[in-house]
Amino acid sequence: MVSDLQILPWDTRFFGYTVGRIDMLSYDEIELETLVEKAWQQGVKLLYVFTDNATELSPNIVDTYTGYLVDTKITYRYEVGQDESVAAFGPIEIFSAGQDVAQLYELAYQSGDYSRFKVDAIVGEENFKRLYRQWIDNSVSGQAADDTFVYVVDKAIQGFITVQKKPTVATIGLLATDKSVRGRGVGSALLNYVKHDLRASSAIHLDVATQKKNIVACRFYERNGFTVKSEVNVSHIWL
């Protein structure tokens, strides 16, 4: 059973061509081919296909269209308050309008090395960067995040984290540290700051998604008390 084809208005406006999505809980090649044909008839150019982590596109789909696996998305979960120890946070503050947003852009680009929008060469480097700039803009404006915390040393932003808060679940949108300071505890300090901040909220879970191929990020979250909540494969089909 799969969901019907969804046309994604935001992605369509952003990229300038029609983008669709199919969520498939159990793989059915014939049904997928039917939906791909439907997408083509509706003028879809780029189709996101989400399947379970054991399923990839069939050779027939791959050979007929330009389609390939671009990501295995892992969602990690942390139980807020499970660790009562308080680690040092360092020089962390809320990002303010007077700070240099261009520094956030550069850090975001670095964090996106394994992003499906960078892995997919057809999307293109400029679209990848535009997408991450928009993500930052939406985060600091409050549209995509409730808080953007930055780690600042001598006016240089060495790392940042964005968090969206819902009644019981908070979600990390982006967590990035400059390559020059990785391994020095900046990412852990930001994460600990958010964990501590959430204790005063109603959130009982903290979720974050990353890419399975980003082994460093996966190990980082596991080392910081997160466990795997779900895994899904994400494929792009170009029509």
Secondary structure, DSSP 8 states (H G I E B T S, - for coil): -B---EE-HHHHHHHTS-EEEEEBSS--HHHHHHHHHHHHHTT-SEEEEEEETT----HHHHHHTEEEEEEEEEEEEEETTS--------SEEE--TTS-HHHHHHHHHHHTTT-HHHH-TTT-HHHHHHHHHHHHHHHHTTSS-SEEEEEEETTEEEEEEEEEE-SSEEEEEEEEE-GGGTTSSHHHHHHHHHHHHHTTSS--EEEEEEETT-HHHHHHHHHTT-EEEEEEEEEEEE-
